[in-house]
Amino acid sequence: MAAEKIALHRYLSPQGAARMRAELKELTQKERPQVVEVVSWAASNGDRSENADYQYGKRRLREIDRRIRFLTKRLDQAVIVDPAAQANRNRVFFGATVCYADEEDRRYTVTILGVDEARLEHGEVSLQAPVARALMKAAVHDEVTMQTPSGPVLVEVLSIAYPAPA
């Protein structure tokens, strides 16, 4: 029996899953009830066709409900992978923090995380990003070719780190 291949977009770190659960809780327990209250109040004021509070509230409810459906689906299908439990720490896998240098010796540090949790401003890149795909399974001192919009770039892996096991 062949093992089922898991889609990469389903991978989440425990911290990413916790952030998504917190957002879901915030939307369902705080924000949505507040907007429902405003929409109910606005609807009781009469003519809804020119009632900005009612129209904006209904639009915001649709946005909230769409986000709730998205988060619920992602969390239901998520494969939680704890980078701290990674046994092979000398190669790049999900959750690794990798320092690499390009041909001009510019150094970069990225952490490879799930599609829904990566935040570039925090140095986190998606598992499906070109840099992550190029670095995947590389070891320290390996040279890999990364595809960029301006063409292929050769980079060298300088260090690989994972969170400490709990």
Secondary structure, 3 states (H helix, E strand, C coil): CCCCCCCHHHEECHHHHHHHHHHHHHHHHHHHHHHHHHHHHHHCCCCCCCCHHHHHHHHHHHHHHHHHHHHHHHHHHCEECCHHHCCCCCECCCCCEEEEECCCCCEEEEEEECCCCCCHHHCEEECCCHHHHHHCCCECCCEEEEEECCEEEEEEEEEEECCCCC
